Amino acid sequence: MQSNTETLLNTASFYAPNDWVGQVYRVSRQHPRGRKAQWECLPFLYPDLNLFRSYRSGDVDFCGLAEQYRQGLEEKYGQRSALYDWVESVLSLGNFTLLCFEAGGEPCHRQVLAQWLLERVPGLQVGSLR
């Protein structure tokens, strides 16, 4: 009998706690108002502030945000930073969920991050990407 040792990557909104699986990580720059922190914060996964502002103002569309966010992740990973160390440990974390503000089904940087992680970490499995 084979044991199930898969690590499942999930994504969800702060406002949908029923969708959270395993350890939860905040990957947004801000904490939701009126919510008690029930997650660990990973600042090295936050989108660049200027990129985020450009997206919110409409100067950058979602495709541009996704491309620039991925480039930023690649740069940080290549510098053997805290991001590198965390990514290298992902398979030992057990199931986890990346959280931010957007409702499930809406374009969101957490989905971009999830795809980047799935490409970067062999053996990481897809849970529920919302």
N, C-alpha and C positions, 0 to 999 in steps of 0.2 A: 504494500500500500504506500502510495506516494504522498508525502506531506505537502501542504499548500504553503509555500513560503513566498508567494508573490507579493510585491509591493504595488498597491493600486494608487494611482494619481487621480484625484477628484478635484473639481472646481465648483464653487458655489458662491452665492451672495451672502453678505453678512446677515441679511434679512430672511434667510431660508435655513435656519438651523437644522431642520429635518433632513437637509441634503448634505450635512457635514458628516464625513467619515474619517475616523482615526484622528490623528493629531491635526490641528487646524493652524494655518499660518496666514497672517495678514500680509498681503502683497500690495496694499494701497498705501499711499503717502499719508492718508488721514485715518483717524479712528472715527467710527460712526458715533454721532452725538447720542447721548442718552443710553449707550450700550456699555455694559460692563465687559471688560476685556476677557475673552474666553479663548484666546489664541496667543501664539507666539508671533512676534514681529520679525520680519526679515527685510531690513532696510536695503540690503544689496539687491533685492528683487523689485524695488519700487521703480516706476518709470522716472526718467529724468524730469525734474520740475519744469524746465523750459519746454520740453517736448509736450508734457501734459498740458501746460498752458496754451501752447499753439493748437493742440487738438481741441481743447474746450472753446477756444475763440473761433475755430473754424479755419484757421490758417493751414492746418494739416488735416487731411482726411484719415479715416481709420487705416487704410492701406499704408499711408505714410507713417502713421504712428506705429503700426506693427513692424514695418521695415526698420525704422530707426530704433525701436525698442529692442528688436533682435540684434541689431548691430551693437547696441550698448551692452547687451548681455554677453555677446561674443568677446567684446573688448575686455570686460571685467573678468570673464572666465579665463581668457588668455593671459591675464596678469597674475594668475595664481592667487587670487584674492579670497576673501571670505566666501564669495559666490562659488569659486572653484572647490573650496573645502566642503561646502554644503552639498554641492552637486555630487561630489565623489562619495558622500555618505548617504545619499538618498535611499539606496536599496536597503540600508540598515534601519531606516526610520519606521518601517511598517506602513500601513495605509495612512494617507494624509490628504488634506484638502487645502487648496489655495483659495483664499477669500478676498473679495473686494466688494464694491458697492453695486455694480450693475446687476440687474435682474437676470435670471437664467434665460438663455436664448438671445440676449443682446450682445452686440459686438463688444469685446472687452479684452484688456491687456492680459487678464489671467488666462484666457484661452490661447493667446499668443505664447505666453510663458509655458503653458502646459505642452503645447506642440514642440517648443524648443527643448524642453526637458525630455520629452519622449524620443526626440531625435538624438539627444546628447547621451542619454543613460540607457545602454542596452539592458534589457531585462525589466525595465519599468513598464508596468501594465496600465492600460486605461481603465479607470473606474467609471464614474459619471462625470462628464464634462458639461456643466450647466452654465 
